[in-house]
């Protein structure tokens, strides 16, 4: 995983237990089946075969056998393969291959609750609210509302509207809530944006009514 516009680190997981000299190795990275991302040809980095979008965006740490992909973007997501060939007595053979998947993360804004009407609220009328968050990646799992009054808390799940920017590929999400106005009791309303198990959740500032 890498944050959007940061450096992604892709490891070859090559132990080099034989302590083979880098000058006897050809190391190259490819994305998918046809894009060459980086190539070290018997100790020298060469650009001849690189896909144009990776030129000047990669560095290879030969001590850690790790590729640095600079300014990682959403278009860089996908499967990468590291292939190492050994030259010995004139012949070349593959001695190591490994794969890794790159996933890009962009932070969503803190969810924000907004009123969808301007009239003064009266008990038992309907309360219309929206909760929105923007500029994130990947697509979130769901948005839930928490309504607390007294010792009671209700959790409501509503469909969320999801839109993706055609250029940046970042997501904006909105959920709407329609409930009756509580009578004579303080009520707090919050909304949670669930981003998945590993990324956790974001919560809005509570709205007190």
SEBAZA-674089 format. One record per residue: residue in one letter; x, y, z of N, C-alpha, C in turn. Coordinates in steps of 0.02 Angstrom, whole numbers, plus 32768, in hexadecimal, padded with zeros to 4 digits. Layout:
BEGIN
REC   residu    nxx    nyy    nzz   caxx   cayy   cazz    cxx    cyy    czz
REC        A      X      Y      Z      X      Y      Z      X      Y      Z
...
END
This chain:
BEGIN
REC   residu    nxx    nyy    nzz   caxx   cayy   cazz    cxx    cyy    czz
REC        X   802A   7FC4   8000   8000   8000   8000   802C   803E   8000
REC        X   8015   8071   7FDC   803A   80B0   7FDB   8007   80E9   7FD8
REC        X   8019   8121   7FF9   7FEE   815B   7FF5   7FF6   817D   7FB2
REC        X   7FC0   819A   7F99   7FC0   81BD   7F59   7FF6   81F2   7F57
REC        X   801C   81F4   7F21   8051   8225   7F14   808D   821D   7F42
REC        X   8091   81E5   7F66   80CC   81D5   7F8E   80F5   819F   7F69
REC        X   812D   818B   7F87   8157   8157   7F6A   813E   8112   7F7F
REC        X   8134   80E6   7F4E   8121   80A1   7F5D   8160   8075   7F5D
REC        X   8161   8045   7F8B   819B   8018   7F91   8185   7FD1   7F7F
REC        X   81A4   7FB6   7F4A   8193   7F73   7F32   81D1   7F47   7F3B
REC        X   81C9   7F10   7F60   8202   7EE6   7F70   8207   7EA9   7F43
REC        X   8245   7E98   7F30   8252   7E5B   7F09   8253   7E1D   7F36
REC        X   825D   7E27   7F77   8263   7DEE   7FA7   8299   7DBD   7F8E
REC        X   82D1   7DD9   7F79   8308   7DAF   7F5F   833D   7DA8   7F96
REC        X   8348   7D6B   7FB0   8377   7D63   7FE8   83C0   7D69   7FD3
REC        X   83CE   7D5C   7F93   8413   7D5C   7F79   8442   7D35   7FA7
REC        X   842D   7CF9   7FB8   8454   7CD0   7FE6   8498   7CBD   7FC9
REC        X   849F   7CBF   7F87   84DF   7CAE   7F68   850E   7CEA   7F64
REC        X   84F5   7D25   7F7A   851D   7D63   7F77   8535   7D71   7F30
REC        X   8509   7D67   7F01   851A   7D71   7EBB   8527   7DBA   7EAD
REC        X   855B   7DC8   7E87   856E   7E0D   7E74   8537   7E2A   7E47
REC        X   8525   7E69   7E55   84F1   7E8A   7E2E   8504   7E8D   7DE4
REC        X   8545   7E8C   7DD5   855B   7E90   7D8F   854D   7E4F   7D69
REC        X   8539   7E1B   7D8D   8527   7DDC   7D6C   84DB   7DD2   7D6A
REC        X   84B6   7E06   7D7D   846D   7E00   7D82   844A   7E33   7D55
REC        X   8413   7E1E   7D39   83E5   7E4C   7D17   83A5   7E4C   7D3F
REC        X   8392   7E87   7D58   8357   7E8F   7D82   8325   7EBB   7D5D
REC        X   82E9   7EA2   7D53   82B8   7ED0   7D37   8273   7EC5   7D55
REC        X   8250   7EFD   7D58   820C   7EFF   7D72   81DC   7F0B   7D39
REC        X   81A4   7EE9   7D3A   8170   7EF7   7D09   812C   7EFA   7D2B
REC        X   8100   7F21   7D0C   80BA   7F26   7D24   808F   7F00   7CF2
REC        X   8066   7ED4   7D0C   803E   7EAB   7CDF   806B   7E7E   7CB5
REC        X   805B   7E79   7C75   8082   7E4D   7C4A   80AE   7E72   7C18
REC        X   80A4   7EB5   7C11   80C7   7ED6   7BDB   80E8   7F18   7BEB
REC        X   80E1   7F32   7C28   80FF   7F73   7C38   813E   7F68   7C61
REC        X   8178   7F7E   7C46   81B6   7F7B   7C6C   81BB   7FBA   7C97
REC        X   81C4   7FB0   7CD8   81C4   7FE7   7D08   820B   7FFD   7D18
REC        X   8239   7FCC   7D1E   827E   7FDC   7D30   82AB   7FA3   7D1A
REC        X   82E9   7FB4   7D07   8318   7F7F   7CF1   835F   7F91   7D07
REC        X   837E   7F60   7D28   83C5   7F65   7D39   83E8   7F2D   7D13
REC        X   8412   7F41   7CE2   8430   7F11   7CB4   8479   7F08   7CC7
REC        X   8487   7ED3   7CEB   84CB   7EC2   7D01   84EE   7EFE   7D21
REC        X   84CA   7F1B   7D51   84E7   7F52   7D79   84D7   7F97   7D60
REC        X   84BB   7F9E   7D24   84AC   7FE0   7D08   8460   7FE8   7CFF
REC        X   8445   8020   7D17   83FF   802F   7D0B   83F7   8047   7CC3
REC        X   83CA   8027   7C9E   83BF   803D   7C59   8375   804E   7C4F
REC        X   836A   807C   7C1F   8327   8098   7C14   8308   8080   7BD3
REC        X   832E   805B   7BAA   8319   804D   7B66   82D4   802C   7B61
REC        X   82C6   7FFD   7B8F   8289   7FD6   7B89   8250   7FEF   7BB5
REC        X   825C   8024   7BDB   822B   803B   7C0C   81EC   8057   7BEB
REC        X   81B3   8049   7C0A   8175   806B   7BF7   817E   80B5   7C06
REC        X   816B   80E2   7BD8   8179   812A   7BE1   8161   8147   7C23
REC        X   8129   812E   7C3E   810E   814D   7C7B   8138   813D   7CB9
REC        X   8168   810F   7CB3   8192   8100   7CED   81D8   811E   7CE9
REC        X   81E8   813F   7CB2   822B   815D   7CAC   8233   8195   7CDF
REC        X   826B   8194   7D03   827B   81C5   7D38   824C   81C1   7D74
REC        X   8228   8188   7D7B   81FB   8181   7DB4   820F   8146   7DE1
REC        X   8245   8123   7DD0   8257   80E7   7DF7   82A0   80E9   7E0C
REC        X   82AC   80CA   7E46   82F1   80C0   7E5F   82F4   807A   7E7D
REC        X   832C   8059   7E74   8334   8015   7E8F   8368   8017   7EC6
REC        X   8354   8000   7F01   8382   7FF7   7F39   839D   7FB0   7F35
REC        X   83DA   7FA7   7F1C   83F4   7F65   7F11   840A   7F42   7F51
REC        X   8411   7F68   7F88   8420   7F49   7FC8   83E2   7F27   7FE5
REC        X   83A9   7F47   7FDC   836B   7F2B   7FF7   8340   7F0A   7FC1
REC        X   8358   7F0D   7F83   8332   7EEF   7F4B   82EB   7F0B   7F49
REC        X   82E6   7F4D   7F50   82A5   7F6E   7F53   82A2   7FA5   7F1F
REC        X   826B   7FA7   7EFA   8260   7FDC   7EC9   8238   8014   7EE9
REC        X   824F   8052   7EDF   8229   808C   7EF4   8205   80A9   7EB7
REC        X   81C4   80B0   7EBC   819C   80CE   7E87   8185   8112   7EA0
REC        X   81A1   8146   7E82   8195   818A   7E9A   8151   81A4   7E84
REC        X   8133   81CE   7EAF   80F5   81F0   7E9E   80C0   81BF   7E86
REC        X   80B4   818B   7EAE   8085   8156   7E9B   803F   8171   7E93
REC        X   801F   815F   7E5B   7FDB   8175   7E4D   7FAC   813A   7E48
REC        X   7F6C   8149   7E43   7F3A   8114   7E3F   7F43   80E9   7E01
REC        X   7F5C   8107   7DCA   7F68   80DF   7D8D   7FA0   80AC   7D97
REC        X   7FC8   80B5   7DCC   8000   8086   7DDA   7FE9   8048   7E00
REC        X   7FAA   8048   7E17   7F92   800C   7E39   7F97   7FCF   7E0C
REC        X   7FA5   7F96   7E2A   7FA6   7F59   7E02   7FDB   7F28   7E1A
REC        X   7FE7   7EF5   7DF1   8014   7EBE   7E01   8059   7ECB   7DE1
REC        X   808D   7EC6   7E0A   80D2   7ED0   7DF3   80F9   7E90   7DFC
REC        X   8125   7E83   7DCD   814F   7E47   7DD1   8198   7E5B   7DCE
REC        X   81C0   7E3F   7DFC   8209   7E48   7DFD   8228   7E08   7DE1
REC        X   8253   7E10   7DAF   8273   7DD6   7D8F   82BF   7DE1   7D92
REC        X   82E3   7DAF   7DAB   832C   7DB3   7DB0   834B   7D7A   7D88
REC        X   8377   7D8D   7D5A   839B   7D5D   7D31   83E5   7D5D   7D43
REC        X   8404   7D23   7D3F   844C   7D1B   7D4F   8472   7D06   7D11
REC        X   84A9   7D2A   7D05   84D4   7D19   7CCC   850F   7CEF   7CE6
REC        X   8516   7CB3   7CCA   854B   7C87   7CE1   8567   7C60   7CA5
REC        X   85A7   7C6B   7C97   85C9   7C48   7C60   85A3   7C50   7C1D
REC        X   858E   7C8D   7C12   8570   7C9C   7BD1   8526   7C90   7BCC
REC        X   8508   7C6B   7BF9   84C0   7C5E   7BF6   849C   7C85   7C2D
REC        X   845D   7C93   7C21   8435   7CBA   7C51   83F8   7C91   7C66
REC        X   83EB   7C8F   7CA7   83AF   7C6D   7CBD   838D   7C95   7CF5
REC        X   834C   7C8D   7CFA   8325   7CAF   7D2E   8331   7C8B   7D71
REC        X   8348   7CB0   7DA3   8354   7C92   7DE5   8322   7CA9   7E1A
REC        X   82F9   7CDB   7E0A   82C9   7CF3   7E3C   8292   7D1A   7E1A
REC        X   8254   7D0E   7E2F   821C   7D39   7E1C   81F0   7D43   7E59
REC        X   81D2   7D7D   7E5E   81A2   7D8A   7E94   816F   7DBC   7E7C
REC        X   8135   7DBC   7E9C   8100   7DEA   7E88   80E7   7E11   7EC5
REC        X   80D0   7E4D   7EB8   80AF   7E73   7EED   8079   7E9F   7ECD
REC        X   8046   7EAD   7EF4   800F   7ED8   7EDD   8014   7F1C   7EFF
REC        X   800C   7F50   7ED8   800E   7F94   7EF3   7FC7   7FAF   7EF9
REC        X   7FB7   7FC8   7F35   7F76   7FE7   7F41   7F82   802F   7F59
REC        X   7F5E   805E   7F3C   7F67   80A5   7F4D   7F31   80BB   7F7E
REC        X   7F44   80E5   7FAD   7F16   8100   7FE0   7F18   814D   7FDC
REC        X   7EDE   816C   7FDC   7ED8   81B4   7FE3   7EA7   81C3   801B
REC        X   7EBA   81F1   8047   7E92   81FE   8083   7E52   8224   8072
REC        X   7E1A   820B   808B   7DDB   822F   8085   7DDA   8269   80B6
REC        X   7DB3   829C   80A4   7DA8   82D4   80D3   7D7B   82BB   810D
REC        X   7D7F   82DE   8146   7D54   82CB   817E   7D0B   82D3   8169
REC        X   7CE2   829F   8175   7C9A   82A4   8163   7C7B   82E2   8183
REC        X   7C50   8303   815D   7C31   8341   8175   7BE6   833E   816B
REC        X   7BC1   834D   81A1   7B78   834C   819F   7B5E   8391   818C
REC        X   7B2D   8392   815F   7B0F   83D1   814A   7AC3   83CC   814E
REC        X   7AA3   8406   815E   7A5A   840B   815E   7A42   8412   8116
REC        X   7A0A   83F0   8106   79EE   83F5   80C3   79AF   841F   80C1
REC        X   79A1   8443   80F6   7967   8471   80F6   7976   84AC   8122
REC        X   7952   84E1   8118   7961   8520   813B   792A   8534   816C
REC        X   78EF   8513   8169   78B8   8529   8195   78C8   8516   81DE
REC        X   78A6   8536   820B   78AE   8525   8252   788F   84DF   825F
REC        X   78B3   84B8   8286   789C   8474   8293   7867   8473   82CA
REC        X   7836   8448   82C0   7802   843E   82F3   77FF   83F4   8304
REC        X   77EC   83E4   8343   77E8   839D   8356   77BC   8375   8327
REC        X   77D3   8337   8319   77B0   8307   82EF   77B1   8318   82A4
REC        X   77D0   834F   8292   77DC   835A   824A   7819   8332   8235
REC        X   7822   832E   81F4   785C   8308   81DB   789A   8333   81D6
REC        X   78D0   8313   81EA   7912   8333   81E9   793A   8316   81AF
REC        X   7951   8341   8182   7977   832A   8147   79C0   833F   814D
REC        X   79EC   830F   814E   7A33   831C   8154   7A59   82F7   811D
REC        X   7A95   830F   810E   7AC2   82EA   80E3   7B07   82E6   8105
REC        X   7B2C   82B2   80F3   7B71   82AB   810C   7B9D   829E   80CF
REC        X   7BD3   82C5   80C9   7BFE   82C0   808E   7C47   82BB   80A1
REC        X   7C6C   8299   8076   7CB5   8294   807C   7CD1   8291   8035
REC        X   7D0D   82AC   802B   7D26   82B2   7FE7   7D70   82A4   7FE1
REC        X   7D86   829A   7FA2   7DCC   8297   7F91   7DF2   825A   7FA8
REC        X   7DCF   8220   7FAE   7DEF   81E4   7FC8   7DF5   81AC   7F96
REC        X   7E1D   8179   7FA9   7E25   813E   7F81   7E41   8107   7FAF
REC        X   7E2C   80C8   7FA9   7DFC   80AD   7F78   7DB4   80BC   7F8C
REC        X   7D85   809F   7F67   7D3E   80AA   7F75   7D2D   808F   7FBA
REC        X   7D09   80B6   7FE3   7CFA   80A0   8027   7CC5   8069   8029
REC        X   7CC2   8047   8063   7C92   800F   806A   7C4B   8028   8074
REC        X   7C43   8054   80A6   7BFF   806D   80B4   7C02   80A9   80E2
REC        X   7BC9   80CA   80E9   7BC2   8102   8117   7B87   80F3   8145
REC        X   7B90   80FC   8186   7B5A   80EF   81B6   7B4F   812D   81E1
REC        X   7B11   8132   81F9   7AFD   8168   8226   7AF4   814D   826D
REC        X   7B09   8173   829E   7AFC   8162   82E5   7AD1   8199   8303
REC        X   7A99   8185   831F   7A6B   81B5   833E   7A65   81A3   8388
REC        X   7A7D   81D0   83B3   7A7F   81C2   83FB   7A54   81F4   8420
REC        X   7A27   81DA   844C   7A02   8205   847A   79F5   81DE   84BA
REC        X   7A06   81FF   84F2   7A04   81DC   8532   7A36   81A4   8532
REC        X   7A20   8168   8545   7A4C   812E   8546   7A43   8102   8508
REC        X   7A21   811D   84D7   7A10   80F4   849B   7A38   810D   845F
REC        X   7A54   80DD   843A   7A77   80EE   83FC   7A5D   80C1   83C4
REC        X   7A4A   80E2   838E   7A33   80BD   8353   7A66   80C3   831B
REC        X   7A71   808D   82F8   7A9E   808D   82BE   7A74   8083   827F
REC        X   7A7A   80B2   8251   7A54   80AE   8212   7A83   80AB   81D7
REC        X   7A75   807F   81A9   7A9C   807B   816C   7A70   8090   8132
REC        X   7A88   80C1   810C   7A64   80D9   80D1   7A91   80D1   8095
REC        X   7A72   80CD   805B   7A9B   80CB   801E   7AC4   810A   8019
REC        X   7B02   8102   8003   7B2A   813E   7FF8   7B34   814A   7FAD
REC        X   7B33   8189   7F9A   7B41   819C   7F55   7B8D   81A2   7F4E
REC        X   7BA8   817E   7F1E   7BF0   817D   7F12   7BFE   8198   7ECD
REC        X   7C2B   81C9   7EC7   7C40   81E1   7E86   7C8C   81E0   7E83
REC        X   7CA7   81D4   7E46   7CEF   81D1   7E3D   7D04   8205   7E09
REC        X   7D35   822D   7E1B   7D4E   8260   7DEE   7D6F   823E   7DB1
REC        X   7D5C   8253   7D76   7D75   8233   7D39   7DC0   823C   7D2F
REC        X   7DDB   8272   7D4A   7E23   8281   7D40   7E4C   8265   7D7A
REC        X   7E3B   8278   7DB8   7E64   8264   7DF1   7E56   821D   7E09
REC        X   7E1A   8203   7DF7   7E03   81C0   7E0D   7DF3   81BE   7E58
REC        X   7DF1   81F7   7E79   7DE0   81F9   7EC0   7D94   81F8   7EC9
REC        X   7D7F   81DF   7F03   7D37   81D6   7F10   7D1C   820C   7F3E
REC        X   7CDC   821F   7F32   7CB5   8248   7F5F   7C77   8220   7F72
REC        X   7C65   8223   7FB3   7C2B   81FC   7FCA   7BFC   8227   7FF3
REC        X   7BBB   8218   7FED   7B87   823C   8012   7B51   820C   8027
REC        X   7B38   8214   8065   7AFE   81ED   807C   7ACC   821E   8099
REC        X   7A8B   820E   8091   7A57   823B   80AA   7A2F   8218   80E1
REC        X   7A19   8240   8111   79F2   8226   814A   79B1   824E   8150
REC        X   797B   822A   815A   7939   8249   8162   7917   8229   819E
REC        X   7915   824D   81D7   78F6   8233   8214   78C9   8268   8233
REC        X   789D   8253   825F   7872   8284   8281   789B   82A9   82B6
REC        X   7889   82E8   82BF   78AD   8311   82F1   789D   82F7   8336
REC        X   78D0   82EA   835F   78C4   82D0   83A3   78A0   8304   83CF
REC        X   7878   82EB   83FF   7851   8318   842B   7872   831B   846F
REC        X   787F   8358   8486   7892   8366   84CC   78CE   833C   84E5
REC        X   78FB   832B   84B9   7935   8304   84CF   796F   8315   84A1
REC        X   79AA   831E   84BF   79E6   832E   8498   79F9   82F1   846E
REC        X   7A04   82FC   842F   7A17   82C6   8402   7A59   82D8   83DF
REC        X   7A87   82A9   83DC   7AC5   82B2   83B7   7AC5   8284   837A
REC        X   7AD7   82A0   8341   7AD8   827A   8303   7B1F   827D   82E6
REC        X   7B3B   8243   82D7   7B7D   823F   82B8   7B79   8212   827B
REC        X   7BA9   821A   824D   7BAD   81EA   8217   7BF4   81CF   8211
REC        X   7BF8   818E   81FF   7C37   816B   81FA   7C42   8156   81B1
REC        X   7C7E   8160   8199   7C92   8146   8158   7CC0   810A   8163
REC        X   7CAA   80D1   814C   7CD0   8093   8156   7CFB   8085   8119
REC        X   7D3D   8081   8124   7D6C   807C   80EC   7D87   8035   80E3
REC        X   7D71   8006   810C   7D8B   7FC2   8107   7DB2   7FAF   8145
REC        X   7DC0   7F70   814D   7DDE   7F57   818B   7E21   7F77   819A
REC        X   7E4D   7F7D   8169   7E90   7F96   8176   7E94   7FE2   8179
REC        X   7E64   8005   815B   7E67   804E   8159   7E3C   806E   818F
REC        X   7E0F   8048   81AF   7DE8   8063   81E6   7DAE   808D   81D0
REC        X   7D9B   80BF   81FB   7D60   80E8   81EE   7D70   8131   81FC
REC        X   7D48   815D   81DE   7D4A   81A4   81ED   7D06   81B8   8209
REC        X   7D06   81E7   8239   7CC7   81FA   8258   7CBF   8246   8254
REC        X   7C81   825C   824C   7C73   82A4   8249   7C74   82C3   828F
REC        X   7C74   8305   8291   7C66   8329   82D0   7C1C   831E   82DF
REC        X   7C0A   830A   831D   7BC3   82FD   832C   7B99   833C   8324
REC        X   7B5C   8332   830E   7B2C   8368   8309   7AFB   8361   8342
REC        X   7AF5   8395   836B   7AC7   8393   83A5   7A85   83B6   8394
REC        X   7A4D   8396   83A5   7A0B   83B2   8397   79E3   83B3   83D8
END
